[in-house]
Amino acid sequence: MDRELSGGVGKAEPASSTLLGNRTKNTDAANHLHPGDETSGTDVARARWTLLRQVLRQKQMDTPEVKQVSVRRFATFDLFTRKRVLTFDPSDTSDGKWVTYRSVSFPEYSALLRDNLGPLRVDEVLNSFDNTGNVCVWPSEEVMAHYCLRKRHMFKGAVCELGGGMTCLAGLMVAICADVKEVLLSDGNEKAIQNVRGVIERNRQAGVFGSTHISSRVVRWDSDSDIAALEGHFDIIMCADCVFLDQFRASLVDAIRRLLRPNGMALVFAPLRGETLGLFCQLAQEAGLCVCQHQQYDAQVWDVHLKMQREGKEAYDENIHYPLLLTLTHRPQPASHAQ
């Protein structure tokens, strides 16, 4: 597959992925299932690893399971444009192409990203924590970043993005546009965070963060030491497409519960397919969190969704591609009464 940006150098284009358009997810709220929509976790995992293997080999994705999650089906909601940076730092010989991501709706906000890290190595795929975030900027991350810009006045205090992949685009946009004290960009994969560190430094040099303190670190949801170091610290936590891995779903719920302040809120964006989103909601409720599901949370995203629905399921399947928004908060504690 051609991993280079399409179009001429310096030409602005929709912020679609350079490799894959939407990662394999098996995410569907239980009460929205339709006959024949279910996909087992095993099938999803098999398709995901086949997809990554073919990225490594740069082969065409021609199996039915992989075609189901291919970029050729749906790549972007066209919420950002991207423009190649011709020459940023001649001394930077690392993999990746620097581009400017600019919001279509809020063009005053933009960020420099390096969202193509070169070929993945077999040892990285086999030995590193979830590498899907090292492939591209996924549509759910794009949607979450757009939502954060539109709702920038709701952000305050300390903000954390979990599982943000190689760019943490949404968290980066919060640091740029919102009046917050601090933003932590995190992922469980060390290579992703290495890239995020470079992204932060480039944008810091550009002076886009104002007084906001922005940092990055590896945070694995299943690591007690990682979570304990940040426990009860954040007013807002957000993540996109992070509920599809069966072995980490419960850990993600626990991480959100522990990291949130008592009056904090989590924003979770994920497509509606299979059982995984429903299982995530169930686990969150069992952990004492209040869960609200939102389908129409942004007019522009909804308009693209309706337009793509008319294209048919060969191009776009809402059960796979449309991210729902979940808001999670701590359940109110019963008031204590003096004896």
C-alpha positions in Angstrom: 0.0 0.0 0.0 1.2 3.5 -0.8 1.8 5.2 2.6 2.6 8.6 1.1 0.2 11.5 1.2 -2.0 11.9 -1.9 -1.9 15.1 -3.9 0.9 17.6 -4.5 3.3 18.8 -1.9 1.9 21.5 0.2 -1.7 20.8 -1.0 -4.4 20.8 1.7 -6.5 17.7 1.8 -9.0 15.9 4.1 -7.3 14.4 7.1 -7.9 10.8 6.2 -5.4 8.1 7.3 -2.3 7.4 5.2 -2.6 3.7 5.7 -5.9 2.5 7.0 -9.2 4.3 7.5 -10.8 2.6 10.5 -9.3 0.1 12.8 -11.0 -3.3 13.4 -13.6 -2.9 16.2 -16.3 -5.1 17.4 -18.3 -2.4 19.2 -22.0 -2.4 19.5 -24.3 -1.5 22.4 -26.3 -4.6 23.3 -29.6 -3.0 22.8 -28.8 -1.9 19.2 -27.8 -5.3 17.8 -29.4 -6.5 14.5 -29.4 -10.1 13.3 -26.2 -10.9 11.5 -24.3 -7.9 12.8 -22.4 -9.8 15.5 -18.8 -10.5 15.0 -16.9 -12.6 17.5 -13.9 -11.2 19.3 -11.8 -14.0 17.8 -12.7 -12.9 14.2 -12.0 -9.3 15.0 -8.6 -10.1 16.5 -7.8 -12.3 13.5 -8.7 -9.6 11.1 -6.8 -7.0 13.1 -3.6 -9.0 13.1 -4.0 -9.9 9.4 -4.4 -6.2 8.7 -1.2 -5.3 10.7 0.7 -8.2 9.0 -0.3 -6.9 5.6 0.8 -3.4 6.5 4.2 -4.9 7.4 4.3 -6.6 4.0 2.6 -3.7 2.1 0.3 -6.1 0.4 -3.2 -5.5 -0.9 -6.0 -6.2 1.6 -8.1 -8.7 -0.3 -9.6 -11.1 2.3 -13.3 -10.5 3.2 -12.5 -10.0 6.9 -9.8 -7.4 6.2 -11.8 -5.6 3.5 -14.5 -5.1 6.2 -12.1 -2.8 8.1 -10.2 -1.3 5.2 -9.5 2.4 4.5 -11.1 1.9 1.1 -14.5 1.7 2.9 -14.4 4.8 5.0 -11.4 7.0 5.9 -12.5 10.3 7.4 -15.3 12.6 8.4 -13.5 15.5 6.6 -13.3 17.5 9.8 -9.6 18.5 9.4 -7.5 19.4 6.4 -3.8 18.4 6.2 -1.0 20.2 4.5 2.5 18.8 4.2 5.2 20.8 5.9 7.8 21.2 3.1 10.9 21.7 5.3 10.5 22.0 9.0 13.9 20.8 10.4 16.5 19.5 8.0 18.3 17.9 10.9 15.3 15.7 11.7 16.0 12.4 9.9 13.5 10.3 11.8 10.7 8.4 10.1 7.4 10.3 9.5 6.1 13.2 7.5 5.2 16.4 9.3 1.8 17.9 8.3 -0.4 20.7 9.6 -3.8 19.5 10.7 -6.3 22.4 10.6 -9.9 22.3 11.8 -12.4 22.9 9.0 -15.0 24.4 11.3 -12.5 26.3 13.5 -9.6 27.2 11.2 -8.0 29.3 13.8 -6.9 26.0 15.5 -4.2 23.8 14.0 -1.4 21.6 15.0 1.7 20.1 13.6 1.6 16.3 13.5 3.9 13.5 12.4 1.4 10.8 11.6 3.3 8.4 9.4 6.1 6.6 11.3 7.4 4.5 8.5 7.0 0.7 8.3 6.2 -1.3 11.5 8.7 -4.0 12.3 7.6 -7.5 13.1 9.2 -7.4 16.5 7.3 -4.3 17.4 3.9 -5.8 16.5 4.6 -9.0 18.4 6.3 -7.6 21.5 4.8 -4.2 22.1 1.5 -3.1 23.7 -1.3 -2.6 21.1 0.3 -1.1 18.0 -2.9 0.0 16.3 -2.4 3.5 17.4 0.9 3.6 15.4 -0.7 3.2 12.1 -2.7 6.4 11.5 -5.1 8.9 12.9 -8.4 7.0 13.2 -11.7 8.5 12.3 -13.0 8.3 15.9 -9.9 10.3 17.1 -10.7 12.8 14.4 -14.3 13.1 15.5 -13.3 13.4 19.2 -10.8 16.2 18.3 -13.5 18.1 16.4 -15.9 17.6 19.4 -13.3 19.0 21.8 -12.8 22.1 19.7 -16.6 22.7 19.5 -17.0 22.1 23.2 -13.7 23.8 24.3 -15.4 25.9 26.9 -16.4 22.8 28.9 -12.8 21.8 29.6 -11.1 22.9 32.8 -8.4 21.9 35.3 -6.5 18.7 34.4 -7.3 16.7 31.2 -6.0 13.3 30.2 -6.3 11.4 26.9 -5.9 7.6 27.3 -4.9 5.4 24.4 -4.3 8.4 22.1 -1.9 6.6 19.8 0.9 8.3 17.9 -0.6 11.8 17.8 -3.2 12.1 20.6 -4.9 14.6 18.3 -7.8 15.3 20.5 -5.8 15.9 23.6 -3.4 18.1 21.6 -6.4 20.2 20.4 -7.6 20.6 24.0 -4.1 21.9 25.0 -4.3 24.4 22.1 -7.8 25.7 22.3 -9.1 25.3 25.9 -8.4 27.2 29.1 -7.0 24.3 31.1 -4.2 24.0 33.6 -2.7 20.8 32.3 -3.1 18.1 29.6 -1.6 14.7 29.7 -1.3 12.7 26.5 -0.9 9.0 27.0 -0.8 5.6 25.3 0.3 2.2 26.4 2.8 1.9 23.5 6.3 3.3 23.9 6.8 4.0 20.2 3.5 6.0 20.1 4.6 8.1 23.1 8.1 8.7 21.6 6.3 10.3 18.6 3.9 12.2 20.9 6.9 13.7 22.7 8.2 15.0 19.3 4.8 16.4 18.4 4.6 18.2 21.7 8.0 19.8 21.2 7.3 20.9 17.7 4.1 22.6 18.7 5.7 24.1 21.8 8.3 25.7 19.6 5.4 27.1 17.6 4.0 28.7 20.7 0.5 27.2 20.5 0.0 26.0 24.1 -0.1 29.3 25.9 0.1 28.7 29.7 -1.2 25.1 29.6 1.2 22.6 30.8 1.3 19.6 28.4 3.1 16.4 28.9 3.1 12.8 27.7 3.8 9.4 29.3 3.2 5.7 28.8 0.1 4.7 30.7 -1.0 1.1 30.6 -4.5 0.6 32.0 -3.5 -2.8 33.4 -0.5 -1.4 35.3 -1.4 -0.6 38.9 1.7 1.6 39.3 0.9 3.6 36.2 -2.6 4.3 37.4 -1.8 4.8 41.1 0.7 7.6 40.2 -2.2 9.6 38.7 -5.1 8.5 40.8 -7.9 11.0 41.3 -6.1 13.7 39.3 -8.2 14.5 36.3 -11.3 16.6 35.7 -11.8 15.2 32.2 -10.6 11.9 30.7 -11.2 11.0 27.0 -10.4 8.2 24.7 -11.4 7.1 21.2 -11.7 3.5 19.9 -10.3 2.0 23.1 -12.9 -0.6 24.1 -12.4 -3.3 21.5 -9.6 -5.4 23.1 -11.3 -8.0 25.3 -8.2 -8.4 27.6 -8.0 -4.7 28.5 -11.6 -3.6 28.6 -12.1 -4.1 32.3 -8.7 -2.5 32.9 -9.8 0.6 31.0 -13.0 0.9 33.0 -11.0 0.6 36.3 -8.4 3.2 35.0 -11.1 5.7 34.2 -12.8 5.2 37.6 -9.5 5.6 39.5 -8.1 8.5 37.5 -11.3 10.7 37.6 -11.8 13.2 40.3 -15.1 12.8 42.2 -16.9 15.4 40.0 -14.9 14.5 36.9 -16.3 13.2 33.5 -15.0 10.8 30.9 -15.7 11.1 27.1 -15.5 7.8 25.2 -16.0 7.7 21.4 -16.4 4.3 19.8 -18.3 2.8 16.9 -21.4 0.8 17.5 -20.7 -2.9 16.5 -20.8 -6.3 18.1 -20.8 -6.7 21.8 -17.8 -4.8 23.0 -19.3 -1.4 23.5 -22.2 -2.9 25.3 -19.8 -5.0 27.5 -17.9 -1.8 28.2 -21.0 0.0 29.4 -22.0 -3.0 31.5 -18.6 -3.1 33.2 -18.6 0.7 33.8 -22.0 0.5 35.5 -20.9 -2.4 37.6 -17.9 -0.3 38.7 -20.1 2.4 40.0 -20.0 4.8 37.0 -23.0 6.5 35.4 -23.1 5.9 31.6 -25.0 8.1 29.1 -25.0 7.3 25.4 -25.3 10.0 22.8 -25.9 9.4 19.1 -26.5 12.9 17.7 -23.8 14.9 19.5 -22.6 17.1 16.6 -24.5 18.4 13.6 -21.6 18.3 11.2 -20.6 14.8 12.1 -24.2 13.7 11.9 -24.6 15.3 8.4 -21.6 13.3 7.1 -23.1 10.2 8.7 -26.4 10.7 6.9 -24.7 11.4 3.6 -22.5 8.3 3.8 -25.5 6.1 4.7 -27.0 6.9 1.3 -23.8 5.5 -0.3 -24.7 2.1 1.0 -22.9 -0.4 3.2 -20.2 -1.2 0.7 -18.9 2.4 1.3 -20.0 3.0 4.9 -21.6 1.0 7.6 -22.7 2.9 10.7 -22.4 -0.2 12.7 -18.7 -0.1 12.1 -17.8 3.4 11.3 -20.0 5.9 13.2 -18.6 6.6 16.7 -21.1 7.0 19.5 -20.3 9.2 22.4 -20.4 7.9 25.9 -20.1 10.1 29.0 -19.1 8.5 32.2 -19.3 10.0 35.7 -19.0 8.8 39.2 -22.3 7.7 40.7 -23.4 10.3 43.3 -22.7 9.1 46.9 -25.6 9.1 49.3 -25.6 12.0 51.6 -24.5 11.2 55.1 -26.8 12.2 58.0 -25.6 13.3 61.4 -26.9 11.1 64.1 
